[in-house]
Amino acid sequence: MDIVFIEDLRIDAVIGIYDWERRIRQTLSFDLEMAFDNTRPAATDDISDTLNYKSVSKRLQSYVEASSFGLVETLAERCAAIVLEEFGVSWVRLKLSKPGAVRGAKAVGVRIERGVRPA
């Protein structure tokens, strides 16, 4: 199985359950791993045959910047669904971090896997 990854994609969003969080934008960090067979793009050297990580990044940025959720769990689920449904991957692992949310911790968040991971 080949993996296409995006690491530390930073996106500002309205996220949180507290009133003060609903009035500000916070920077979130996304790490994604996506199953994709890279044999064809490697053979053709053509970007149209790839899982274009720039396209994935731009789609998630657009969605997250326009969203407003209370829980990182909800946002993570919606982002994973976008990747699975719109980019034709069979499996995604997504880590969504909320830096500075808890005093003493670098970040908190969730890591989810959705879809069927190829062998």
Secondary structure, DSSP 8 states (H G I E B T S, - for coil): --EEEEEEEEEEEEE-SSHHHHTS-EEEEEEEEEE---HHHHHH--GGGS--HHHHHHHHHHHHHH-EES-HHHHHHHHHHHHHHHH--SEEEEEEEEETSSTT-SEEEEEEEEE----
